[in-house]
Amino acid sequence: MAQAPTAIRTAVMAATGAALALALTACGGGSGDDAKKDGAGDAQSALKETARKTAQQNAYRTERVRTDNKGEVRAAYAFQRKPELAQRRTSGPAAGTTDEAITTQDALYSRNQSLPEGKWLRTDARPQGDGKPADGERQNTAQGDLPVLLGVLATAKDVAKTGDEKVGGQSAAHYRGSVVLNELAQYQGDALQEQPRDLYVKQRDEAGLEKVGIDVWIGEDGLAVKSQETGTGSKGEVRLTEEYSGYGADPKIQVPAAGDVLTSEQYLQLQIEKAAGQRKR
């Protein structure tokens, strides 16, 4: 029984954050006149600039759809850097047991159908030896996956602008490239730091992928409006599509009130009482 909170926290954190999450795109690289018109150097510069502008935004939202061999999961995310907050709401046949999660600087709050109505389970957010969460992991949760994805695409050898398209009614520049994960793991350039690079590779490797194709659409304001990752590996095809909005706007993430929160110990006690009641029937 003592392992239950750990299992719950592990499952929720894996779904949340620093994600979070999740899978990829084997769409191939740009080619022909379009690729020559805006080649790898220009594309990399544009992606790095978008990453820089994204980092200047205190908050943004995403709508995510992921499809793999387990089915489809839809999720709505909100990310806020100061104060550090992230929120996820999940739905779909493969969504798992956690319906909503809120991450703060030092805690994870989650709720699902196993909890009493209106109650949240609180667990420490990946504590280290001193009881504090790792700075890199907190930052990744608060920033979301977009800055990392932009950096990953900027490392692609075949990255190029393929043209301009309409996305959500606005004009957007379409950038495309592909990355081989074992090559990405050795990347040492300035587009991507070591920790997010390793986490990205680890998550895709766990999905059975060896190569990922990535598409990103960047609006006229220099911020991403959409991305897609796809790949096919030992566990079948994985596709992840995200749409971005609300840059700089307050996402209004509300941390649960103390009276609505259960500790891991309280949750365990509820589970024990529930199990005892079922045995008496």
SEKEVEX-257471 format. One record per residue: residue number from 1; residue in one letter; x, y negated, z negated of N, C-alpha, C in turn. Coordinates in steps of 0.2 Angstrom, whole numbers, padded with zeros to 4 digits. Atoms other than C-alpha are relative to their C-alpha. Last residue first. Example, Ala and Ser with C-alpha at 12.3 -4.5 7.8 and 13.67 -1.06 7.14 Angstrom:
# residues 2
(site 2,"S",(-0004,0006,0001),(0068,0005,-0036),(-0004,-0005,-0003));
(site 1,"A",(0004,0006,0000),(0062,0022,-0039),(0004,-0006,0000));
//
This chain:
# residues 281
(site 281,"R",(0006,-0001,-0004),(-0099,0034,-0006),(-0001,0008,0002));
(site 280,"K",(0006,-0001,0005),(-0087,0033,-0021),(-0006,0002,0004));
(site 279,"R",(-0001,-0006,0003),(-0072,0034,-0009),(-0006,0002,-0004));
(site 278,"Q",(0002,-0005,-0006),(-0078,0019,0001),(0001,0007,-0003));
(site 277,"G",(0008,0000,-0001),(-0079,0009,-0015),(-0002,0005,0005));
(site 276,"A",(0003,-0004,0006),(-0061,0014,-0020),(-0007,0000,0001));
(site 275,"A",(-0001,-0007,0000),(-0055,0008,-0003),(-0003,0005,-0005));
(site 274,"K",(0004,-0002,-0006),(-0063,-0009,-0004),(0001,0008,0001));
(site 273,"E",(0007,0000,0003),(-0056,-0011,-0022),(-0004,0002,0006));
(site 272,"I",(0000,-0005,0004),(-0038,-0007,-0015),(-0008,0001,-0003));
(site 271,"Q",(-0001,-0006,-0004),(-0040,-0018,0000),(-0001,0006,-0005));
(site 270,"L",(0006,0000,-0004),(-0046,-0033,-0011),(0000,0007,0004));
(site 269,"Q",(0005,-0002,0005),(-0031,-0030,-0023),(-0007,0001,0003));
(site 268,"L",(-0001,-0007,0002),(-0020,-0030,-0008),(-0005,0002,-0005));
(site 267,"Y",(0002,-0004,-0006),(-0027,-0047,-0002),(0001,0008,-0002));
(site 266,"Q",(0008,0000,0001),(-0025,-0054,-0020),(-0003,0004,0006));
(site 265,"E",(0002,-0004,0006),(-0006,-0049,-0020),(-0008,0001,0000));
(site 264,"S",(-0001,-0007,-0002),(-0003,-0056,-0002),(-0003,0005,-0006));
(site 263,"T",(-0007,-0002,0000),(-0010,-0072,-0008),(0000,0007,0002));
(site 262,"L",(-0002,-0005,0004),(-0028,-0078,-0004),(0007,0002,0001));
(site 261,"V",(-0006,-0004,-0002),(-0032,-0095,0003),(0001,0006,-0005));
(site 260,"D",(0002,-0005,-0006),(-0049,-0104,0004),(0006,0005,0001));
(site 259,"G",(0005,-0004,0002),(-0047,-0113,-0013),(-0002,0005,0005));
(site 258,"A",(-0002,-0005,0005),(-0030,-0120,-0008),(-0006,0005,-0002));
(site 257,"A",(0000,0002,0007),(-0037,-0128,0007),(0002,0005,-0005));
(site 256,"P",(0005,-0002,0004),(-0032,-0121,0024),(0000,-0003,-0007));
(site 255,"V",(-0002,-0005,0004),(-0020,-0132,0034),(-0005,0002,-0005));
(site 254,"Q",(0001,0000,0007),(-0029,-0142,0047),(0002,0006,-0004));
(site 253,"I",(-0001,-0007,0004),(-0022,-0144,0064),(-0001,-0001,-0007));
(site 252,"K",(0005,-0001,0005),(-0029,-0160,0072),(0000,0007,-0003));
(site 251,"P",(0004,-0006,-0001),(-0020,-0159,0089),(-0005,0002,-0006));
(site 250,"D",(0000,-0004,0006),(-0014,-0177,0088),(-0005,0006,0001));
(site 249,"A",(0007,0001,0003),(-0011,-0182,0106),(0000,0004,-0007));
(site 248,"G",(0000,0006,0004),(0007,-0183,0112),(-0006,-0001,-0004));
(site 247,"Y",(-0006,0002,0002),(0004,-0171,0126),(0000,-0007,-0004));
(site 246,"G",(0000,0003,0007),(-0014,-0165,0126),(0007,-0002,-0002));
(site 245,"S",(0004,0006,0001),(-0012,-0153,0140),(0001,-0003,-0007));
(site 244,"Y",(-0003,0004,0006),(-0003,-0137,0146),(-0004,-0007,0001));
(site 243,"E",(0002,0007,-0002),(-0010,-0122,0156),(0001,-0005,-0006));
(site 242,"E",(0001,0005,0005),(-0002,-0105,0153),(-0002,-0007,0004));
(site 241,"T",(0002,0007,-0003),(-0002,-0089,0163),(-0001,-0005,-0005));
(site 240,"L",(0001,0005,0005),(0007,-0073,0157),(-0001,-0007,0004));
(site 239,"R",(0001,0006,-0003),(0007,-0057,0168),(-0002,-0005,-0005));
(site 238,"V",(0002,0005,0006),(0014,-0040,0163),(0000,-0007,0004));
(site 237,"E",(0000,0007,-0001),(0014,-0026,0175),(-0002,-0004,-0006));
(site 236,"G",(0005,0003,-0005),(0018,-0008,0170),(0001,-0008,0001));
(site 235,"K",(0007,0000,0003),(0026,-0002,0154),(-0005,-0003,0004));
(site 234,"S",(0001,-0007,0002),(0043,0003,0162),(-0007,0001,-0003));
(site 233,"G",(-0006,-0004,0003),(0044,-0013,0171),(-0003,0007,-0002));
(site 232,"T",(0002,-0007,0000),(0034,-0026,0182),(0006,0005,-0003));
(site 231,"G",(-0005,-0005,0000),(0036,-0044,0179),(-0003,0007,0000));
(site 230,"T",(0002,-0007,-0002),(0026,-0060,0180),(0006,0005,0000));
(site 229,"E",(-0006,-0005,0000),(0028,-0077,0172),(-0003,0007,0002));
(site 228,"Q",(0002,-0007,-0001),(0016,-0092,0176),(0007,0005,0000));
(site 227,"S",(-0006,-0005,-0001),(0017,-0110,0171),(-0003,0007,0001));
(site 226,"K",(0002,-0007,-0001),(0005,-0125,0172),(0006,0004,0000));
(site 225,"V",(0007,0000,0001),(0004,-0144,0168),(-0002,0008,0001));
(site 224,"A",(0003,-0006,-0003),(0022,-0147,0165),(-0007,0000,-0001));
(site 223,"L",(0001,-0005,0005),(0028,-0165,0161),(-0004,0006,0003));
(site 222,"G",(-0006,-0003,0002),(0037,-0177,0173),(-0002,0006,-0005));
(site 221,"D",(-0003,0003,0006),(0022,-0189,0174),(0006,0003,-0003));
(site 220,"E",(-0003,0006,-0002),(0019,-0184,0192),(0003,-0004,-0006));
(site 219,"G",(0004,0005,-0002),(0015,-0166,0186),(0004,-0007,0001));
(site 218,"I",(-0001,0007,0003),(0026,-0152,0185),(-0003,-0005,0003));
(site 217,"W",(0002,0006,-0003),(0021,-0134,0190),(0001,-0006,-0004));
(site 216,"V",(0002,0006,0004),(0031,-0120,0184),(-0002,-0005,0004));
(site 215,"D",(0003,0005,-0004),(0033,-0102,0192),(-0002,-0006,-0005));
(site 214,"I",(0003,0006,0004),(0044,-0089,0184),(-0002,-0005,0005));
(site 213,"G",(0001,0005,-0005),(0048,-0071,0190),(-0003,-0006,-0003));
(site 212,"V",(0006,0004,0001),(0055,-0059,0177),(0000,-0006,0005));
(site 211,"K",(0000,0006,-0004),(0067,-0045,0179),(-0006,-0004,-0001));
(site 210,"E",(-0007,0001,-0002),(0071,-0030,0168),(0001,-0007,0003));
(site 209,"L",(-0002,0003,-0006),(0054,-0028,0159),(0008,-0001,0001));
(site 208,"G",(-0002,-0005,-0005),(0048,-0015,0147),(0003,-0003,0006));
(site 207,"A",(0006,-0001,-0004),(0038,-0027,0136),(0002,0005,0006));
(site 206,"E",(0004,-0004,0003),(0052,-0025,0123),(-0007,0002,0004));
(site 205,"D",(-0002,-0007,0000),(0064,-0031,0135),(-0005,0004,-0003));
(site 204,"R",(0002,-0002,-0007),(0053,-0047,0138),(0003,0008,0000));
(site 203,"Q",(0007,-0001,-0001),(0053,-0050,0119),(-0002,0003,0007));
(site 202,"K",(0002,-0006,0004),(0072,-0047,0117),(-0008,0001,0001));
(site 201,"V",(-0003,-0007,-0003),(0077,-0058,0132),(-0003,0006,-0004));
(site 200,"Y",(0004,-0001,-0007),(0066,-0073,0126),(0002,0007,0003));
(site 199,"L",(0007,-0002,0002),(0073,-0071,0108),(-0004,0001,0006));
(site 198,"D",(0000,-0007,0003),(0091,-0070,0114),(-0007,0002,-0001));
(site 197,"R",(-0002,-0005,-0006),(0089,-0086,0125),(-0001,0007,-0003));
(site 196,"P",(0006,-0001,-0004),(0080,-0095,0110),(0001,0005,0006));
(site 195,"Q",(0005,-0003,0004),(0095,-0092,0099),(-0007,0001,0004));
(site 194,"E",(-0001,-0007,0002),(0109,-0095,0111),(-0006,0003,-0003));
(site 193,"Q",(-0004,-0002,0006),(0103,-0112,0118),(0000,0007,-0002));
(site 192,"L",(0003,-0004,0005),(0097,-0115,0135),(0005,0002,-0005));
(site 191,"A",(0007,0000,0000),(0100,-0127,0149),(-0004,0004,-0005));
(site 190,"D",(0003,0005,0004),(0118,-0131,0144),(-0008,0000,0000));
(site 189,"G",(0001,0007,-0002),(0126,-0116,0150),(-0004,-0004,-0004));
(site 188,"Q",(-0004,0004,0005),(0132,-0099,0142),(-0001,-0008,0002));
(site 187,"Y",(0000,0007,-0002),(0121,-0086,0150),(0003,-0004,-0006));
(site 186,"Q",(-0006,0002,0000),(0125,-0068,0145),(0001,-0008,0002));
(site 185,"A",(-0003,-0001,0007),(0108,-0063,0140),(0007,-0002,0000));
(site 184,"L",(0002,0006,0004),(0101,-0071,0156),(0004,0001,-0007));
(site 183,"E",(-0004,0006,-0002),(0111,-0058,0166),(-0001,-0006,-0004));
(site 182,"N",(-0007,-0002,0002),(0104,-0043,0157),(0005,-0005,0002));
(site 181,"L",(-0001,0001,0007),(0087,-0051,0159),(0007,0001,-0003));
(site 180,"V",(-0001,-0007,0002),(0087,-0054,0178),(0002,0000,-0008));
(site 179,"V",(-0005,-0001,0004),(0079,-0071,0181),(0001,0008,-0001));
(site 178,"S",(0000,-0006,0003),(0068,-0077,0195),(0006,0001,-0004));
(site 177,"G",(-0006,-0003,0001),(0064,-0094,0202),(-0001,0007,-0003));
(site 176,"R",(0000,-0008,0000),(0050,-0105,0207),(0007,0003,-0001));
(site 175,"Y",(-0007,-0003,0000),(0046,-0124,0205),(0000,0008,-0001));
(site 174,"H",(-0001,-0007,0001),(0030,-0132,0211),(0007,0003,0000));
(site 173,"A",(-0005,-0003,-0003),(0028,-0151,0210),(0001,0008,-0002));
(site 172,"A",(-0005,-0003,0004),(0011,-0156,0204),(0005,0003,0005));
(site 171,"S",(-0005,-0002,-0004),(-0003,-0167,0211),(0006,0002,-0004));
(site 170,"Q",(-0005,0004,-0001),(-0018,-0168,0200),(0006,0003,0004));
(site 169,"G",(0002,0006,-0003),(-0035,-0160,0201),(0005,-0005,0001));
(site 168,"G",(0005,0003,0004),(-0032,-0146,0189),(-0001,-0007,0002));
(site 167,"V",(0001,-0004,0006),(-0016,-0141,0199),(-0005,-0004,-0005));
(site 166,"K",(0005,0003,0004),(-0015,-0148,0217),(-0001,0005,-0006));
(site 165,"E",(0007,-0003,0000),(0001,-0143,0225),(-0004,-0004,-0004));
(site 164,"D",(0005,0003,0004),(0018,-0150,0230),(-0007,0003,0001));
(site 163,"G",(0005,0005,-0002),(0032,-0139,0237),(-0004,-0004,-0005));
(site 162,"T",(0003,-0003,-0006),(0043,-0124,0234),(-0005,-0005,0004));
(site 161,"K",(0007,0003,0000),(0055,-0133,0222),(-0003,0003,0007));
(site 160,"A",(0001,0005,-0005),(0070,-0121,0220),(-0007,-0003,-0001));
(site 159,"V",(0005,0005,0002),(0077,-0108,0207),(0000,-0006,0006));
(site 158,"D",(0004,0001,-0006),(0087,-0094,0216),(-0005,-0006,-0002));
(site 157,"K",(-0004,0001,-0006),(0101,-0093,0203),(-0004,-0002,0006));
(site 156,"A",(0001,-0004,-0005),(0089,-0095,0188),(0004,-0002,0006));
(site 155,"T",(-0006,-0004,0000),(0096,-0104,0173),(0000,0004,0007));
(site 154,"A",(-0006,0003,-0002),(0084,-0118,0175),(0006,0004,0001));
(site 153,"L",(0001,0001,-0007),(0069,-0106,0174),(0006,-0004,0003));
(site 152,"V",(-0002,-0006,-0004),(0076,-0101,0157),(-0001,0000,0007));
(site 151,"G",(-0007,-0001,0000),(0077,-0119,0151),(0002,0007,0003));
(site 150,"L",(-0003,0005,-0004),(0059,-0123,0156),(0008,0002,0001));
(site 149,"L",(0002,-0002,-0006),(0053,-0107,0147),(0003,-0004,0006));
(site 148,"V",(-0004,-0006,-0002),(0062,-0112,0132),(-0001,0003,0007));
(site 147,"P",(-0007,0002,-0001),(0054,-0129,0131),(0005,0006,0002));
(site 146,"L",(-0001,0003,-0007),(0037,-0121,0135),(0007,-0003,0000));
(site 145,"D",(-0004,-0004,-0005),(0037,-0108,0121),(0002,-0004,0006));
(site 144,"G",(0003,-0004,-0004),(0030,-0118,0106),(0005,0003,0005));
(site 143,"Q",(-0001,0003,-0007),(0039,-0133,0098),(-0004,0004,0005));
(site 142,"A",(0003,0007,-0001),(0033,-0130,0081),(0000,-0002,0007));
(site 141,"T",(0007,-0001,0001),(0036,-0111,0081),(-0003,-0007,0002));
(site 140,"N",(0003,-0004,-0006),(0053,-0113,0089),(-0007,0000,-0001));
(site 139,"Q",(0000,0004,-0006),(0058,-0126,0076),(-0004,0003,0006));
(site 138,"R",(0006,0005,0001),(0052,-0115,0062),(0000,-0004,0006));
(site 137,"E",(0007,-0004,-0001),(0062,-0100,0069),(-0005,-0005,-0001));
(site 136,"G",(0001,-0001,-0007),(0078,-0111,0071),(-0007,0003,0001));
(site 135,"D",(0001,0006,-0003),(0077,-0118,0053),(-0002,0001,0008));
(site 134,"A",(-0005,0002,-0004),(0075,-0101,0045),(-0001,-0006,0005));
(site 133,"P",(0000,-0003,-0006),(0062,-0100,0032),(0006,-0003,0004));
(site 132,"K",(0002,0005,-0005),(0066,-0104,0014),(0000,0003,0007));
(site 131,"G",(0008,0001,0000),(0066,-0091,0000),(-0002,-0005,0005));
(site 130,"D",(0002,0006,0005),(0085,-0093,-0003),(-0008,-0001,0000));
(site 129,"G",(-0002,-0001,0006),(0089,-0076,0005),(-0002,-0005,-0005));
(site 128,"Q",(-0007,-0002,0001),(0079,-0080,0020),(0001,0002,-0007));
(site 127,"P",(-0005,0002,0005),(0060,-0081,0021),(0007,0003,0001));
(site 126,"R",(-0007,-0003,-0001),(0051,-0077,0038),(0005,-0003,-0005));
(site 125,"A",(-0001,0000,-0007),(0035,-0089,0035),(0008,0002,0001));
(site 124,"D",(-0006,0004,-0001),(0029,-0083,0018),(0002,0000,0007));
(site 123,"T",(-0006,-0003,0001),(0012,-0076,0018),(0006,-0005,0002));
(site 122,"R",(-0006,0003,-0001),(-0005,-0083,0016),(0006,0004,-0001));
(site 121,"L",(-0006,-0003,0003),(-0021,-0074,0020),(0006,-0004,0001));
(site 120,"W",(-0006,-0001,-0004),(-0036,-0085,0024),(0005,0004,-0004));
(site 119,"K",(-0006,-0001,0003),(-0054,-0085,0018),(0006,0001,0004));
(site 118,"G",(-0003,0006,0002),(-0070,-0092,0026),(0007,0000,-0004));
(site 117,"E",(0002,0006,-0004),(-0079,-0076,0026),(0003,-0006,-0003));
(site 116,"P",(0006,0003,0002),(-0070,-0062,0016),(-0001,-0007,0004));
(site 115,"L",(0000,0005,0006),(-0055,-0055,0025),(-0007,-0003,-0001));
(site 114,"S",(-0001,-0004,0007),(-0055,-0039,0036),(0000,-0005,-0006));
(site 113,"Q",(0006,-0003,0002),(-0063,-0049,0051),(0000,0004,-0007));
(site 112,"N",(0003,-0005,-0004),(-0048,-0060,0053),(-0006,0003,-0003));
(site 111,"R",(0006,-0002,0003),(-0038,-0074,0045),(-0003,0005,0006));
(site 110,"S",(0003,-0004,-0006),(-0020,-0080,0046),(-0007,0002,-0003));
(site 109,"Y",(0007,-0001,0002),(-0010,-0093,0036),(-0004,0004,0006));
(site 108,"L",(0004,-0003,-0006),(0009,-0092,0039),(-0007,0001,-0003));
(site 107,"A",(0005,-0005,0001),(0020,-0102,0027),(-0004,0002,0006));
(site 106,"D",(-0003,-0005,0004),(0036,-0113,0025),(-0006,0006,-0001));
(site 105,"Q",(-0008,-0001,0001),(0036,-0126,0038),(0002,0006,-0004));
(site 104,"T",(-0003,0007,0002),(0018,-0123,0043),(0007,0001,-0001));
(site 103,"T",(-0007,0000,0003),(0010,-0109,0054),(0002,-0007,-0002));
(site 102,"I",(-0002,0007,0000),(-0009,-0108,0057),(0007,0001,-0004));
(site 101,"A",(-0006,0000,0004),(-0016,-0091,0063),(0002,-0007,0000));
(site 100,"E",(-0003,0006,0001),(-0033,-0086,0070),(0006,0000,-0004));
(site 99,"D",(0004,0004,-0004),(-0042,-0070,0076),(0003,-0008,0000));
(site 98,"T",(0000,0007,0002),(-0029,-0058,0070),(-0004,-0005,0004));
(site 97,"T",(0004,0001,0006),(-0034,-0040,0072),(0000,-0007,-0002));
(site 96,"G",(-0002,-0003,0006),(-0028,-0036,0090),(-0004,-0002,-0006));
(site 95,"A",(-0002,0005,0005),(-0032,-0047,0105),(0003,0002,-0006));
(site 94,"A",(-0006,-0002,0002),(-0033,-0033,0118),(0003,-0005,-0005));
(site 93,"P",(0000,-0007,0002),(-0051,-0034,0121),(0006,0002,-0003));
(site 92,"G",(-0001,-0005,-0005),(-0051,-0053,0121),(0001,0007,-0002));
(site 91,"S",(0006,-0004,-0001),(-0049,-0068,0109),(0001,0005,0006));
(site 90,"T",(0000,-0006,-0005),(-0036,-0077,0100),(-0006,0003,0001));
(site 89,"R",(0006,-0003,0001),(-0034,-0094,0091),(0000,0005,0006));
(site 88,"R",(0002,-0005,-0006),(-0017,-0100,0088),(-0007,0003,-0002));
(site 87,"Q",(0007,-0003,0001),(-0011,-0115,0078),(-0001,0004,0006));
(site 86,"A",(0002,-0003,-0006),(0007,-0123,0075),(-0007,0004,-0001));
(site 85,"L",(0006,-0004,0000),(0013,-0135,0063),(-0001,0003,0006));
(site 84,"E",(0000,-0006,-0004),(0029,-0144,0059),(-0006,0004,-0001));
(site 83,"P",(-0003,-0005,0004),(0025,-0162,0052),(-0001,0007,0004));
(site 82,"K",(0000,0004,0006),(0031,-0168,0064),(-0007,-0002,-0002));
(site 81,"R",(-0006,0000,0003),(0033,-0155,0078),(0001,-0004,-0007));
(site 80,"Q",(-0001,0007,0003),(0015,-0151,0082),(0007,0000,-0003));
(site 79,"F",(-0007,0000,0003),(0010,-0136,0093),(0001,-0008,-0002));
(site 78,"A",(-0001,0007,0001),(-0008,-0131,0098),(0007,0000,-0004));
(site 77,"Y",(-0005,0002,0005),(-0012,-0114,0105),(0000,-0008,-0001));
(site 76,"A",(-0001,0008,0000),(-0027,-0107,0113),(0005,-0001,-0005));
(site 75,"A",(-0001,0004,0006),(-0027,-0088,0117),(0001,-0007,0001));
(site 74,"R",(0001,0007,-0001),(-0034,-0076,0129),(0002,-0003,-0007));
(site 73,"V",(0000,0004,0006),(-0028,-0058,0129),(-0001,-0007,0002));
(site 72,"E",(-0001,0007,0000),(-0031,-0045,0143),(-0001,-0004,-0007));
(site 71,"G",(0005,0004,-0002),(-0028,-0027,0143),(0001,-0007,0000));
(site 70,"K",(0005,0000,0005),(-0016,-0015,0135),(-0007,-0004,0001));
(site 69,"N",(0003,-0006,0000),(-0006,-0012,0150),(-0005,0001,-0005));
(site 68,"D",(-0005,-0006,0000),(-0003,-0030,0152),(-0004,0006,0000));
(site 67,"T",(0002,-0007,-0003),(-0012,-0046,0155),(0005,0005,0000));
(site 66,"R",(-0005,-0005,-0001),(-0009,-0063,0146),(-0003,0007,0001));
(site 65,"V",(0003,-0007,-0002),(-0020,-0078,0147),(0006,0005,0001));
(site 64,"R",(-0004,-0006,-0002),(-0014,-0094,0138),(-0004,0006,0002));
(site 63,"E",(0005,-0006,-0001),(-0022,-0111,0136),(0004,0005,0003));
(site 62,"T",(0000,-0005,-0005),(-0009,-0123,0129),(-0006,0004,0000));
(site 61,"R",(0005,-0006,0001),(-0009,-0139,0118),(0001,0005,0006));
(site 60,"Y",(0003,-0001,-0006),(0004,-0153,0115),(-0004,0007,-0001));
(site 59,"A",(0005,-0005,0000),(0012,-0162,0101),(-0002,0002,0007));
(site 58,"N",(0001,-0003,0006),(0026,-0174,0096),(-0005,0006,0000));
(site 57,"Q",(0007,0000,0001),(0032,-0177,0114),(-0001,0004,-0007));
(site 56,"Q",(0002,0006,0003),(0050,-0181,0115),(-0007,-0001,-0002));
(site 55,"A",(-0003,0001,0007),(0055,-0163,0117),(-0002,-0007,-0003));
(site 54,"T",(0005,-0004,0005),(0043,-0162,0132),(0003,0000,-0007));
(site 53,"K",(0006,0004,0001),(0053,-0176,0141),(-0005,0004,-0005));
(site 52,"R",(-0001,0006,0005),(0069,-0167,0138),(-0006,-0004,-0001));
(site 51,"A",(-0001,-0002,0007),(0062,-0151,0145),(0002,-0006,-0005));
(site 50,"T",(0007,-0002,0003),(0055,-0160,0160),(0001,0002,-0007));
(site 49,"E",(0004,0007,0002),(0072,-0168,0163),(-0007,0001,-0003));
(site 48,"K",(-0003,0003,0006),(0080,-0151,0162),(-0003,-0006,-0002));
(site 47,"L",(0002,-0004,0005),(0068,-0144,0175),(0003,-0002,-0007));
(site 46,"A",(0007,0001,0001),(0071,-0158,0187),(-0003,0003,-0006));
(site 45,"S",(0000,0007,0003),(0090,-0156,0185),(-0007,-0002,-0001));
(site 44,"Q",(-0002,-0001,0006),(0088,-0137,0189),(0000,-0007,-0004));
(site 43,"A",(0006,-0003,0004),(0077,-0141,0204),(0003,0001,-0007));
(site 42,"D",(0005,0005,0001),(0090,-0153,0211),(-0006,0003,-0004));
(site 41,"G",(-0002,0006,0004),(0104,-0141,0209),(-0005,-0005,-0002));
(site 40,"A",(-0001,-0002,0007),(0095,-0125,0215),(0002,-0006,-0005));
(site 39,"G",(-0003,-0006,0002),(0088,-0133,0231),(0001,0001,-0007));
(site 38,"D",(-0001,0001,0007),(0075,-0146,0235),(0003,0006,-0003));
(site 37,"K",(0002,0006,0001),(0074,-0147,0254),(0001,-0002,-0007));
(site 36,"K",(-0006,0004,-0002),(0084,-0131,0257),(-0002,-0007,-0002));
(site 35,"A",(-0006,-0002,0005),(0071,-0121,0246),(0006,-0005,0002));
(site 34,"D",(0002,0002,0007),(0056,-0129,0256),(0006,0000,-0005));
(site 33,"D",(-0001,0007,0000),(0065,-0126,0273),(-0002,-0003,-0007));
(site 32,"G",(0001,0004,-0005),(0066,-0107,0270),(0001,-0008,-0001));
(site 31,"S",(-0004,-0002,-0006),(0065,-0099,0254),(-0001,-0005,0005));
(site 30,"G",(0002,0004,-0006),(0059,-0101,0236),(0005,0002,0006));
(site 29,"G",(-0002,0007,0000),(0062,-0087,0224),(-0002,-0004,0006));
(site 28,"G",(-0005,0001,-0005),(0053,-0071,0220),(0002,-0007,0000));
(site 27,"C",(0003,0003,-0006),(0036,-0069,0211),(0005,-0002,0005));
(site 26,"A",(-0005,-0002,-0005),(0042,-0058,0197),(-0003,-0002,0007));
(site 25,"T",(0002,0000,-0007),(0034,-0067,0183),(0005,0002,0005));
(site 24,"L",(-0005,0003,-0005),(0034,-0064,0164),(-0002,0000,0007));
(site 23,"A",(-0003,-0003,-0006),(0028,-0059,0147),(0000,-0004,0006));
(site 22,"L",(0005,-0002,-0005),(0025,-0062,0129),(0003,-0001,0007));
(site 21,"A",(0001,-0002,-0005),(0024,-0070,0112),(0001,0002,0007));
(site 20,"L",(0002,0001,-0005),(0024,-0081,0102),(0001,0004,0005));
(site 19,"A",(0004,-0003,-0002),(0028,-0082,0100),(0000,0003,0002));
(site 18,"A",(-0005,0000,-0005),(0039,-0093,0092),(-0001,0006,0004));
(site 17,"G",(-0005,0005,-0002),(0026,-0090,0089),(0004,0001,0005));
(site 16,"T",(0000,0007,0000),(0011,-0082,0086),(0005,-0003,0003));
(site 15,"A",(0005,0003,-0005),(0008,-0064,0091),(0000,-0007,0000));
(site 14,"A",(-0001,-0002,-0007),(0024,-0058,0083),(-0005,-0003,0005));
(site 13,"M",(-0006,0004,-0002),(0021,-0068,0068),(0002,0002,0007));
(site 12,"V",(0002,0007,-0001),(0004,-0060,0066),(0005,-0004,0003));
(site 11,"A",(0004,0000,-0006),(0010,-0042,0068),(-0002,-0007,0002));
(site 10,"T",(-0004,-0001,-0006),(0025,-0045,0056),(-0005,0000,0006));
(site 9,"R",(-0004,0005,-0002),(0014,-0053,0043),(0004,0001,0006));
(site 8,"I",(0005,0006,-0002),(0001,-0040,0043),(0004,-0006,0003));
(site 7,"A",(0003,-0002,-0006),(0014,-0026,0042),(-0004,-0005,0003));
(site 6,"T",(-0006,0000,-0005),(0023,-0035,0028),(-0002,0002,0007));
(site 5,"P",(-0001,0007,-0002),(0006,-0038,0019),(0006,-0001,0005));
(site 4,"A",(0006,0003,-0004),(0002,-0019,0020),(0001,-0007,0002));
(site 3,"Q",(-0003,0002,-0007),(0019,-0012,0015),(-0005,-0004,0004));
(site 2,"A",(-0004,0006,0001),(0014,-0012,-0004),(0003,-0002,0007));
(site 1,"M",(0004,0006,0000),(0000,0000,0000),(0004,-0006,0000));
//
